[in-house]
Amino acid sequence: MSAIRDFISQIEELRKAVKAHIPKQLFSDTIKGEMRKTTDHYFNVTRLELVEDSAAEEKIKELDSAFQNLLKLTHKNCQAKTFHNSLTYIKIRLIDLDGAILGGRGLKEKKDGQDILIVKTLNQLLPSAASSYLQALSDLEQTTRHSWRGPATDLREALRETLDHLAPDTDVISSIGFALEKDAKGPTMKQKVRFILKSRGMAKNATETIEHASQAIDEAMGSFVRSVYTRSSVSTHTPTNKSEVVRIKNLVKITLLELLELGA
């Protein structure tokens, strides 16, 4: 749904314009005019395209109300913060809708049960990550492309967002025994995975043998995720053929199944 993503970018530009507005109250007729134009575009263009897709009817209704509220605000001299909050809410709802629609369409076409499980789980947890993963699946169905960097980037982002959500930097850094690795500015992929596995209590109530096993799994998963992230990062900067991206996809898939506790 490139139309929705373009519209999300338009909303983000409006948010930036409002945020840069110094006075507490927003009197700018120019900015308010842009908001009215954006609202008109939603109802007269974007909204009509969405009606044909029933994958997220409730989310569309939420957006309808949000844009109606934004239109009412443009007829008042509200604080800039009020406009900013309204646009932020709309942006979040649009991202959520993008994931829901893409997921609804894509899941009908995908036959792999594990991919379906990953997309459904991510759609509840991180809609944007679900969109990235599903977009990569759709791209990989193509036989020819001028570049395969797109799906590699989407796979990397799906993995990165999942790790950042399950193991926020602040939580990892404040955990007992944490220390930055050499030349690292923040927690590494390996450290994030270690944090996630430890937070599940994998070694707390186990025998000594199980504790050693869990530590081995911890290290193996950490190294594995780091290698996946490195491979996909390289693939976004160099010409990569489809078979390489398929290998990356399979590695990311296995990793997400583990991180999301979805089974083998």
Steps between C-alpha positions, in 0.01 A plus 500: 500500500742767377215755501459464876875523555520816291213639705683411822797702373268792434366484855855489634588818309201673660610378843845650444350830390282517810787400728716779355227753579637709787185668645297279732186574302499421131358795306662417164230490232752338266557197725130472579427518129738210436325299771163564333642396162642183658163423658326553165751271333434230757122502454496567124789278389663275758176411679330393175784259426476352848126433480569224249710316756316365803813365670492780759154658513525601868838664445355701211218620725758614755678698229172656385439633851860617535489703178159644586647614831803651325271694266311645799829606659599697188202729562636593842812662641622199694842443648757364257539200732133410446548491122824305540333237720213465252740449207708254702189295575404502132849388397492209746155394376615517137803281571276255683256500208780445248610189686147369540408538133829362373472213744139429404585487132828320530386232740243383246781438255763349729498125557783475755342456843801636686508816289130551570562453872787753498297761311195458723710527816696800378182670383377498860839596642664718236284573192786671317725195551219276374471720190875481437508121532193447283626745237822300481299180450302665220817627332660157517210355301628694200732319262693805379587839654752769415605493866438269796606759758139584582401162647838472675437838665146402601626178656769689692247755626254232612776336704639828635159631610419174672826499694466867593145437624581190702831637628503883516849649529425659841385168647795308363752761619351509851502119534739338746841427358454699179809654341538651155697287261815646349429788257124461550288810570207298631386144567587259222260254340664224702448689825137572418433131436679408824280749686182354347592141583603584855182699555308177428674333792650227289774420753341594831302191591706245316763249604867575447493309172201696374666825610808422292278402208302823521820702510618318189167575329531861614843538341403308187187707443684823567770419246241371255290819512810716464605303190149531351498874561847539347408295192182698435675832559763412240229401257350848507824656382620251239340338197335188638325222312173345601650181641703699754192692616308171527775366728478819708123464515529145631747608770283794604197271504666250735620783723158665523337167582741469794473860619122502477478158668306354209668160498723333248 
